[in-house]
Amino acid sequence: MNSVRKHMVVFFRVFIVMISFVVDIKVRADVSVRIITGAVDIEKNGQLQVVQTLPAKFIEPLDIQTFTKGHVKLMANSVSIGLAEKSFVSLASEPAFEFFQGIGYFKTPHFLTLKTPHGEIETDGGEFLLSTNRSKTTIWVVAGSLIVKDRSSTWQQKIRSGYTSWIGGLLSVGRRAHGELQASEFETVMNLVKHLSHYTSDELQFKYDNYRIVWKDAVETIALETQDKVLDDLKTYAEIQKIETKRQIASEQDNARLRRYYRAKTIGLPDQNEEVP
């Protein structure tokens, strides 16, 4: 009986160690830096890391910053990331990364939360671009969809492939400024994807052809919505003009009555060009 208990204790100890090992690997995922061009700093816990050969592997947490004419491509827990010059990303424990500034490309097959100075981005899997500066964060969705959230309020916005929007600084009313959905700038998006993604030439051509389809659909949808909005605005303007015309006529009639009343009281005779009320 004691022998059985000893074996059970050993089994559970081994099981707990294995679970701890799996959790540790999941939280502290590998980061594989594939391509570095120009000046790029990679820091871990405040210590500058030396890259001798590529690909170079590190363990999160990791801070990566690019400088003028520098860019980097990497993989972090199956998330494909590309940073343009003057960009800064912090790869802490997944699923939450932080993007502080610059232009970044992100492609993830699973759930990902990305924090920026202006809001949070959540996706269950997709491909998107970010441009962050002091005033706002602009988002272009290349594939899939994501949700942009304002941490200071309940506002959120869903952005699908082919569309773009932005979230900005905090307003006096307690929420952040934000844009309306618009169709993405096709050439801008594809040029960024070309320079920051991990695609081969054939894969890039396939992405180009497919994105053109969803982008065209977004352009047509926004055009129809804009046309409907213009028609609604014209209708509203016509109604306002109609009300204003009625107000002016009523005002002129009131003035005419006052003039007739004044003449009747002071002169005793009505104006020949106006009727006595």
C-alpha positions as CSV (number, residue, x, y, z in Angstrom):
1,M,0.0,0.0,0.0
2,N,2.8,2.4,0.9
3,S,4.5,1.5,-2.4
4,V,1.4,2.5,-4.3
5,R,1.2,5.8,-2.5
6,K,4.8,6.5,-3.2
7,H,4.3,5.8,-6.9
8,M,1.2,8.1,-6.9
9,V,3.1,10.9,-5.3
10,V,6.0,10.6,-7.8
11,F,3.5,10.5,-10.7
12,F,1.7,13.7,-9.5
13,R,5.0,15.5,-9.0
14,V,6.1,14.7,-12.5
15,F,2.7,15.7,-13.8
16,I,2.9,19.1,-12.1
17,V,6.4,19.7,-13.3
18,M,5.3,18.9,-16.9
19,I,2.3,21.2,-16.6
20,S,4.5,24.0,-15.3
21,F,6.9,23.5,-18.1
22,V,4.2,23.7,-20.7
23,V,2.7,26.8,-19.2
24,D,6.2,28.5,-19.0
25,I,6.8,27.7,-22.7
26,K,3.4,29.0,-23.7
27,V,3.8,32.3,-21.8
28,R,7.5,32.8,-22.6
29,A,7.4,32.1,-26.3
30,D,10.3,32.1,-28.6
31,V,11.0,35.2,-30.8
32,S,12.8,34.5,-34.0
33,V,14.3,37.6,-35.7
34,R,14.6,36.8,-39.4
35,I,15.8,39.9,-41.2
36,I,17.5,43.1,-39.9
37,T,18.3,46.1,-42.1
38,G,20.0,49.2,-40.8
39,A,20.0,50.3,-37.1
40,V,17.9,48.1,-34.9
41,D,18.0,47.7,-31.0
42,I,16.9,44.5,-29.3
43,E,16.6,44.7,-25.6
44,K,15.7,42.1,-22.9
45,N,15.1,43.4,-19.4
46,G,17.0,46.6,-20.2
47,Q,20.0,44.7,-21.6
48,L,21.0,45.2,-25.2
49,Q,21.1,41.9,-27.1
50,V,23.8,41.0,-29.6
51,V,22.8,39.5,-32.9
52,Q,25.6,37.5,-34.5
53,T,23.7,35.4,-37.0
54,L,20.2,35.3,-38.5
55,P,17.8,33.9,-37.7
56,A,18.4,34.9,-34.1
57,K,16.2,33.4,-31.3
58,F,15.3,35.1,-28.0
59,I,12.8,34.5,-25.2
60,E,10.1,37.1,-24.3
61,P,9.8,39.7,-22.9
62,L,11.6,41.6,-25.6
63,D,11.7,45.3,-26.8
64,I,12.6,46.0,-30.4
65,Q,13.2,49.5,-31.8
66,T,14.2,50.5,-35.3
67,F,15.9,53.8,-36.2
68,T,16.3,55.8,-39.4
69,K,16.4,53.5,-42.4
70,G,16.2,50.5,-40.2
71,H,13.6,47.7,-40.4
72,V,13.2,44.2,-39.0
73,K,11.1,41.1,-39.6
74,L,10.4,38.5,-36.9
75,M,8.1,35.8,-35.6
76,A,6.8,35.8,-32.1
77,N,4.7,32.8,-31.0
78,S,3.5,32.3,-34.6
79,V,2.7,36.0,-35.1
80,S,4.5,37.5,-38.1
81,I,5.7,41.0,-37.4
82,G,7.4,43.6,-39.6
83,L,8.6,47.0,-38.4
84,A,9.4,50.0,-40.6
85,E,11.9,52.7,-39.5
86,K,11.5,54.6,-36.3
87,S,9.2,52.0,-34.8
88,F,9.0,50.5,-31.3
89,V,7.2,47.3,-30.2
90,S,7.3,45.5,-26.8
91,L,6.8,41.7,-27.0
92,A,5.6,40.8,-23.5
93,S,3.8,37.7,-22.5
94,E,1.3,36.8,-25.2
95,P,-1.5,37.4,-26.1
96,A,-0.9,41.1,-25.4
97,F,1.8,43.0,-27.3
98,E,2.4,46.8,-27.2
99,F,3.1,49.0,-30.2
100,F,4.3,52.5,-29.2
101,Q,5.2,54.2,-32.4
102,G,6.0,53.9,-36.1
103,I,4.6,51.6,-38.7
104,G,4.1,47.9,-38.1
105,Y,2.8,44.8,-39.9
106,F,1.1,42.0,-38.0
107,K,-0.3,38.7,-39.1
108,T,-1.6,36.2,-36.5
109,P,-3.4,32.8,-36.9
110,H,-4.9,33.1,-33.4
111,F,-6.3,35.5,-30.9
112,L,-4.1,38.6,-30.3
113,T,-4.4,41.8,-28.3
114,L,-2.3,44.7,-29.3
115,K,-2.1,47.8,-27.2
116,T,-1.3,51.3,-28.6
117,P,-1.1,54.7,-26.8
118,H,-4.6,55.4,-28.1
119,G,-6.5,52.2,-27.7
120,E,-6.5,48.4,-27.9
121,I,-6.8,46.1,-31.0
122,E,-8.3,42.6,-30.7
123,T,-8.5,40.0,-33.4
124,D,-9.3,36.3,-33.5
125,G,-6.9,36.0,-36.4
126,G,-6.0,38.3,-39.2
127,E,-3.6,40.5,-41.0
128,F,-3.3,44.3,-40.5
129,L,-1.1,47.4,-40.5
130,L,-0.7,50.1,-37.9
131,S,0.7,53.6,-38.0
132,T,1.1,55.2,-34.6
133,N,2.3,58.7,-33.7
134,R,1.6,61.2,-30.9
135,S,-1.8,62.2,-32.3
136,K,-3.4,59.0,-33.4
137,T,-3.2,55.3,-34.5
138,T,-4.3,54.4,-38.0
139,I,-5.3,50.9,-38.8
140,W,-5.6,49.1,-42.2
141,V,-7.0,45.6,-42.3
142,V,-5.5,43.4,-45.0
143,A,-7.2,40.1,-44.1
144,G,-9.8,39.0,-41.6
145,S,-11.2,41.6,-39.1
146,L,-10.4,43.2,-35.8
147,I,-12.0,45.4,-33.1
148,V,-10.6,48.7,-32.0
149,K,-11.5,49.6,-28.4
150,D,-11.3,52.9,-26.5
151,R,-10.0,52.1,-23.0
152,S,-11.5,55.3,-21.6
153,S,-15.0,54.6,-22.8
154,T,-17.3,51.8,-24.1
155,W,-16.7,52.8,-27.7
156,Q,-15.5,50.2,-30.1
157,Q,-15.3,49.7,-33.9
158,K,-15.1,46.7,-36.1
159,I,-12.8,47.0,-39.1
160,R,-12.9,44.4,-41.9
161,S,-10.5,43.6,-44.7
162,G,-10.3,46.4,-47.2
163,Y,-11.2,49.1,-44.7
164,T,-9.3,51.6,-42.6
165,S,-10.0,53.8,-39.6
166,W,-8.2,55.6,-36.7
167,I,-8.4,56.4,-33.0
168,G,-6.8,59.5,-31.5
169,G,-6.4,61.6,-28.5
170,L,-8.6,62.0,-25.4
171,L,-11.5,64.5,-25.8
172,S,-12.9,66.7,-23.0
173,V,-16.1,64.5,-23.0
174,G,-14.1,61.6,-21.7
175,R,-13.6,59.5,-24.8
176,R,-11.1,59.5,-27.6
177,A,-11.5,61.0,-31.0
178,H,-12.0,58.4,-33.8
179,G,-12.6,58.2,-37.5
180,E,-15.4,56.6,-39.6
181,L,-14.8,53.5,-41.7
182,Q,-13.2,54.3,-45.0
183,A,-11.8,52.2,-47.9
184,S,-8.1,51.7,-47.6
185,E,-5.5,53.3,-49.9
186,F,-4.7,50.3,-52.0
187,E,-1.2,51.2,-53.2
188,T,-0.2,52.4,-49.7
189,V,-1.3,49.1,-48.1
190,M,0.3,46.8,-50.7
191,N,3.6,48.7,-50.6
192,L,3.8,48.3,-46.8
193,V,2.8,44.6,-47.0
194,K,5.5,44.1,-49.7
195,H,8.2,45.7,-47.5
196,L,7.2,44.4,-44.1
197,S,5.6,41.0,-44.6
198,H,7.4,37.6,-44.9
199,Y,5.7,36.8,-48.3
200,T,7.5,35.3,-51.3
201,S,7.0,36.9,-54.7
202,D,4.3,34.4,-55.6
203,E,2.6,34.8,-52.3
204,L,2.7,38.5,-52.6
205,Q,1.1,38.4,-56.0
206,F,-1.6,36.2,-54.7
207,K,-2.2,38.6,-51.8
208,Y,-2.2,41.5,-54.2
209,D,-4.9,39.9,-56.4
210,N,-7.1,38.9,-53.5
211,Y,-6.8,42.2,-51.7
212,R,-7.8,44.1,-54.8
213,I,-11.1,42.3,-54.8
214,V,-12.0,43.1,-51.1
215,W,-10.7,46.6,-51.5
216,K,-12.9,47.2,-54.6
217,D,-15.9,46.0,-52.6
218,A,-15.0,48.4,-49.8
219,V,-14.7,51.3,-52.2
220,E,-18.1,50.6,-53.7
221,T,-19.8,50.1,-50.3
222,I,-18.3,53.4,-49.0
223,A,-19.3,55.2,-52.3
224,L,-22.9,54.0,-51.9
225,E,-23.0,55.0,-48.2
226,T,-21.5,58.4,-49.1
227,Q,-24.1,58.9,-51.9
228,D,-26.9,58.0,-49.5
229,K,-25.5,60.4,-46.9
230,V,-25.2,63.2,-49.5
231,L,-28.8,62.6,-50.6
232,D,-29.9,62.7,-46.9
233,D,-28.0,65.9,-46.4
234,L,-29.5,67.5,-49.5
235,K,-33.0,66.5,-48.2
236,T,-32.3,67.9,-44.8
237,Y,-30.9,71.1,-46.4
238,A,-34.1,71.5,-48.5
239,E,-36.3,71.0,-45.4
240,I,-34.3,73.6,-43.5
241,Q,-34.6,76.0,-46.5
242,K,-38.3,75.4,-46.6
243,I,-38.7,76.2,-42.9
244,E,-36.5,79.3,-43.2
245,T,-38.6,80.5,-46.2
246,K,-41.8,80.1,-44.2
247,R,-40.2,81.9,-41.2
248,Q,-39.2,84.8,-43.4
249,I,-42.7,85.1,-44.9
250,A,-44.2,85.0,-41.4
251,S,-41.8,87.6,-40.3
252,E,-42.6,89.9,-43.2
253,Q,-46.3,89.5,-42.5
254,D,-45.8,90.4,-38.9
255,N,-43.9,93.5,-39.8
256,A,-46.6,94.5,-42.3
257,R,-49.2,94.1,-39.6
258,L,-47.2,96.3,-37.2
259,R,-46.8,99.0,-39.8
260,R,-50.5,99.1,-40.5
261,Y,-51.3,99.2,-36.8
262,Y,-48.8,102.1,-36.3
263,R,-50.2,104.1,-39.2
264,A,-53.8,103.5,-38.1
265,K,-53.0,104.7,-34.6
266,T,-50.8,107.7,-35.5
267,I,-52.2,108.9,-38.8
268,G,-55.6,107.4,-38.8
269,L,-55.3,106.2,-42.4
270,P,-54.0,102.9,-43.6
271,D,-51.2,102.7,-46.2
272,Q,-52.8,102.5,-49.7
273,N,-50.5,99.6,-50.7
274,E,-51.4,97.5,-47.6
275,E,-54.7,96.2,-46.5
276,V,-56.2,97.0,-43.1
277,P,-56.1,93.9,-40.9
